[in-house]
Amino acid sequence: MLKHTKRLVAAAGVAAAAGAVVVAGLTAASAAAPAGPGTEHFQIMTTSVTSNPGVIAYGAFTSAAVDHQHEAINKDTFTFPTGSFTISHSPGTGTHTLNPKTCLLTVSEHGTYTLGEGTGAYAGISGDGTYALSIREIAARSGSRCSMTAKPVAFQSIINAQGPVEP
């Protein structure tokens, strides 16, 4: 899902978004595949422009994952300790605002997603839903202007998504 964030932020001239809340040592202890149909929630929080984002999934199943973003397409792979699946998502619509005095970039968007292509414990998974994206960034300054190409001073991206899943 953050691939869209990368293009969105790049389109605004800002460094690409990528991971935080990085799940460096995923353990199978917290992993579980869906036992049956239900609603699944995904939260993706990013505070780094250089790491893969971490994902917390809860609802029909609860587990941690790493979000691997695919280049040039609105598609990500969530990799869990016991398998993976892909998320294809819409580009999203919403607002982008840059305050030229404070260099604060604010983005608020929403869209839809479809999941599938499961492997391992997630083989056969399917589902779809909606997401909401919120970005706050303080852009670096170049002279008296906000730099949309330099690494930001601070960055935060939060995506909340939810929808039904079938095992």
Summary of the structure (lengths in Angstrom):
residues: 167
radius of gyration: 16.4
end to end distance: 20.7
largest distance: 56.5
contacts: 572
relative contact order: 0.25
helix: 8%
strand: 56%
